[in-house]
Amino acid sequence: MTDDLLAWLTTHEGPWAYVVLGLACLVEYVFPPFPGDTVALFGVFLATSAGYSTPWVLVALNVGAMIGGLAAYAFGRAFAEPESRPAFLRTQAATDAIATLEGHYRARGGLYLLGNRFVPALRAFFFVAAGIARVPVWQVVVYGGLSAVAWNAVLFVLGWLAGQSFDVLRRWVEGYTSVVVVAVLAAIVVAIVRARRRRAKTEDTAKTADIAKTDTAKSEGTAKSEGTEDRAKPAP
């Protein structure tokens, strides 16, 4: 399917070709398994070596990315309220994770959205998280838009460096993608492990405090009981 689409783009430069490039970027956010990056890269290749209009390719890629990002944001926004979430997102662990997510996005939401285009395969989740965290839509548009423009500018630079070889361009980007995805997944695993350790430590501390309170209450009760018994004894 992808090869057929690329072949079609090779021979159909024109308005519909730019629409297809934009749709490829859009669909990637709605359906991440779709090879939107491959189609976008081919558009860059066509612009740098096969006569496609550079401005129109940039417009198509940026507009498609922004519409797709907003669709992912709307999806996340639909689950922003606790009562609207499915059961698996209303568990205590999920609720704590969402609260942590909201805190991160309140502090650094713009930074996450600026970086979304540079995290292939996972970029849609940045917008879903922004929706759940109730990030204002203007921030999504501004920071997401800047990210799209910056990423596509980098792709064009790489396209000009790769010259007439699309395979070279694709290998460069696929290598980068592999490294970034592994690094992000490793960071997520580390964050989850640390969060669980902190939660376990907090629970242990709370249990220790409860035990201490219980022991203190028992000691006070015993002391009071002994004091009452002493007062109740008749004087010799």
C-alpha positions as CSV (number, residue, x, y, z in Angstrom):
1,M,0.0,0.0,0.0
2,T,2.7,2.5,1.0
3,D,4.8,1.7,-2.1
4,D,1.7,2.2,-4.3
5,L,1.1,5.6,-2.6
6,L,4.7,6.7,-3.2
7,A,4.5,5.6,-6.8
8,W,1.3,7.6,-7.3
9,L,3.0,10.7,-5.7
10,T,5.9,10.3,-8.1
11,T,3.7,10.8,-11.2
12,H,0.9,13.1,-9.9
13,E,2.5,16.4,-8.8
14,G,-0.4,18.8,-8.3
15,P,-3.0,20.0,-5.8
16,W,-4.2,16.5,-4.9
17,A,-0.7,15.3,-4.3
18,Y,-0.2,18.1,-1.7
19,V,-3.6,17.1,-0.1
20,V,-2.4,13.5,0.1
21,L,0.8,14.6,1.9
22,G,-1.2,16.6,4.4
23,L,-3.6,13.8,5.0
24,A,-0.7,11.4,5.6
25,C,0.6,13.6,8.4
26,L,-3.0,14.0,9.8
27,V,-3.7,10.2,9.8
28,E,-0.5,9.5,11.6
29,Y,-1.9,11.3,14.7
30,V,-5.3,9.5,14.5
31,F,-3.8,6.1,13.6
32,P,-0.2,6.0,14.7
33,P,0.7,2.7,12.9
34,F,0.1,4.5,9.6
35,P,3.5,5.3,8.0
36,G,2.9,9.0,7.9
37,D,6.6,9.8,8.3
38,T,7.5,7.7,5.2
39,V,5.0,9.6,3.1
40,A,6.2,12.9,4.5
41,L,9.8,12.1,3.9
42,F,9.0,11.1,0.3
43,G,7.2,14.5,-0.1
44,V,10.4,16.2,1.1
45,F,12.4,14.1,-1.3
46,L,10.2,15.1,-4.2
47,A,10.5,18.7,-3.3
48,T,14.3,18.6,-3.1
49,S,15.0,16.5,-6.1
50,A,11.9,16.0,-8.3
51,G,10.3,19.3,-8.9
52,Y,7.6,19.5,-6.2
53,S,6.9,22.9,-4.8
54,T,8.9,23.4,-1.5
55,P,6.4,26.0,-0.1
56,W,3.4,23.8,-0.9
57,V,5.0,20.7,0.6
58,L,5.8,22.6,3.7
59,V,2.2,23.9,4.0
60,A,0.8,20.5,3.4
61,L,3.0,18.8,6.0
62,N,2.5,21.5,8.7
63,V,-1.2,21.9,8.2
64,G,-1.7,18.1,8.2
65,A,0.4,17.7,11.4
66,M,-1.5,20.5,13.2
67,I,-5.0,19.2,12.3
68,G,-3.9,15.7,13.3
69,G,-2.5,17.0,16.6
70,L,-5.7,18.8,17.4
71,A,-7.7,15.7,16.7
72,A,-5.5,13.8,19.2
73,Y,-5.8,16.7,21.7
74,A,-9.6,16.6,21.3
75,F,-9.6,12.8,22.0
76,G,-7.6,13.4,25.2
77,R,-9.8,16.3,26.2
78,A,-12.8,14.0,26.1
79,F,-11.3,12.1,29.0
80,A,-10.2,15.1,31.1
81,E,-13.1,14.9,33.5
82,P,-12.8,11.8,35.9
83,E,-16.4,10.8,35.4
84,S,-15.9,10.6,31.6
85,R,-13.0,8.1,31.8
86,P,-13.4,4.4,31.2
87,A,-13.1,2.1,34.2
88,F,-9.4,1.3,33.7
89,L,-8.6,5.0,33.9
90,R,-10.5,5.4,37.2
91,T,-8.4,3.1,39.2
92,Q,-6.2,4.6,42.0
93,A,-3.0,3.9,40.0
94,A,-4.4,5.5,36.9
95,T,-5.8,8.5,38.8
96,D,-2.4,9.1,40.5
97,A,-0.6,8.8,37.1
98,I,-3.0,11.3,35.5
99,A,-2.5,13.7,38.4
100,T,1.2,13.5,37.9
101,L,0.8,14.0,34.2
102,E,-1.3,17.1,34.8
103,G,1.4,18.5,37.1
104,H,4.1,17.9,34.5
105,Y,2.0,19.6,31.8
106,R,1.2,22.6,34.0
107,A,4.9,23.1,34.6
108,R,6.3,22.2,31.2
109,G,3.4,21.6,28.8
110,G,4.8,24.0,26.2
111,L,8.2,22.2,26.2
112,Y,6.6,18.8,25.7
113,L,4.5,20.1,22.8
114,L,7.5,21.8,21.2
115,G,9.3,18.4,21.2
116,N,6.4,16.2,20.0
117,R,7.4,16.2,16.3
118,F,10.9,15.1,17.2
119,V,9.6,11.9,18.8
120,P,8.3,9.8,15.8
121,A,5.9,7.0,16.5
122,L,4.9,8.4,19.8
123,R,4.1,12.1,19.0
124,A,0.3,11.6,19.0
125,F,0.4,10.8,22.7
126,F,1.8,14.2,23.5
127,F,-1.4,15.8,22.3
128,V,-3.6,13.2,24.0
129,A,-1.8,13.9,27.2
130,A,-2.2,17.6,26.7
131,G,-6.0,17.1,26.3
132,I,-6.3,15.0,29.4
133,A,-4.2,17.7,31.3
134,R,-6.6,20.5,30.0
135,V,-3.8,22.4,28.3
136,P,-5.3,25.6,26.7
137,V,-5.9,25.0,23.0
138,W,-3.9,28.1,22.0
139,Q,-0.8,26.6,23.6
140,V,-1.4,23.4,21.6
141,V,-1.7,25.4,18.4
142,V,1.3,27.6,19.0
143,Y,3.7,25.1,20.4
144,G,2.5,22.2,18.3
145,G,2.8,24.4,15.2
146,L,6.3,25.5,16.0
147,S,7.3,21.9,16.5
148,A,5.9,20.9,13.1
149,V,7.7,23.8,11.4
150,A,11.0,23.0,13.0
151,W,10.8,19.3,12.3
152,N,9.9,19.8,8.7
153,A,12.7,22.3,8.3
154,V,15.1,19.7,9.6
155,L,13.7,17.1,7.1
156,F,14.3,19.5,4.2
157,V,17.9,20.1,5.3
158,L,18.4,16.3,5.4
159,G,16.7,16.0,2.1
160,W,19.0,18.4,0.4
161,L,22.0,16.6,2.0
162,A,20.8,13.2,0.8
163,G,20.6,14.5,-2.7
164,Q,18.9,12.1,-5.2
165,S,18.7,9.2,-2.8
166,F,15.5,8.7,-0.9
167,D,16.8,5.4,0.6
168,V,19.6,7.4,2.3
169,L,17.2,10.0,3.6
170,R,14.9,7.2,5.0
171,R,17.8,5.3,6.6
172,W,18.9,8.5,8.4
173,V,15.4,9.2,9.8
174,E,14.7,5.6,10.6
175,G,18.0,5.3,12.6
176,Y,17.1,8.5,14.5
177,T,13.6,7.2,15.1
178,S,14.8,3.9,16.6
179,V,17.2,5.7,19.0
180,V,14.6,8.2,20.1
181,V,11.8,5.6,20.7
182,V,14.1,3.3,22.7
183,A,15.3,6.3,24.8
184,V,11.7,7.5,25.4
185,L,10.5,4.1,26.4
186,A,13.4,3.6,28.7
187,A,12.7,6.9,30.3
188,I,9.1,5.9,30.8
189,V,10.0,2.6,32.4
190,V,12.5,4.4,34.8
191,A,9.8,7.0,35.7
192,I,7.2,4.2,36.4
193,V,9.7,2.3,38.6
194,R,10.6,5.4,40.5
195,A,7.0,6.3,41.0
196,R,6.2,2.9,42.3
197,R,9.1,3.0,44.7
198,R,8.0,6.4,46.0
199,R,4.5,5.1,46.4
200,A,5.7,2.0,48.3
201,K,7.9,4.1,50.5
202,T,5.0,6.5,51.3
203,E,2.8,3.5,52.1
204,D,5.5,2.0,54.4
205,T,5.9,5.3,56.1
206,A,2.1,5.6,56.6
207,K,1.9,2.1,58.0
208,T,4.8,2.7,60.3
209,A,3.1,5.9,61.5
210,D,-0.1,4.0,62.1
211,I,1.7,1.3,64.0
212,A,3.4,3.9,66.2
213,K,0.1,5.7,66.8
214,T,-1.5,2.3,67.8
215,D,1.4,1.5,70.1
216,T,1.2,5.0,71.7
217,A,-2.5,4.6,72.2
218,K,-2.1,1.2,73.8
219,S,0.6,2.6,76.1
220,E,-1.5,5.5,77.1
221,G,-4.4,3.2,77.7
222,T,-2.3,0.8,79.8
223,A,-1.0,3.7,81.8
224,K,-4.4,5.1,82.4
225,S,-5.7,1.7,83.4
226,E,-2.8,1.2,85.9
227,G,-3.4,4.7,87.3
228,T,-7.1,3.9,87.8
229,E,-6.2,0.6,89.5
230,D,-3.8,2.4,91.9
231,R,-6.4,5.0,92.8
232,A,-8.9,2.2,93.4
233,K,-6.8,0.3,95.9
234,P,-7.7,1.1,99.6
235,A,-5.1,2.9,101.6
236,P,-3.2,0.6,104.1
